[in-house]
Amino acid sequence: MQDITGKKLTSTSNKTYILDKEIGKGAQGIIYSETTGKYLIKLFLGKRNLETNLKKLKKLLRVNYPPRFIRPVDIIEIRDTNNEL
């Protein structure tokens, strides 16, 4: 994957996030910090289970979590057939 540090992403709720730096990578995707330092952004890699993951994330947005839990707060959908941002 190309270096996407500094890339501006807009969420489904129309909030803008700017990727700061890669902080982790795993089987599902890559985790980035963003420039305000308030959020982490997980980019899922590949198209496998995309719709299932999206449904799960939308459901998790509605769950009340105990304090100190990491929870999703927004969704950024990138549907690029060239696997580029």
Secondary structure, DSSP 8 states (H G I E B T S, - for coil): ----TT-EEE-TTS-EEEEEEEEEE-SSEEEEEETTSS-EEEEE-SSTTHHHHHHHHHHHTT----TT------------TTS--
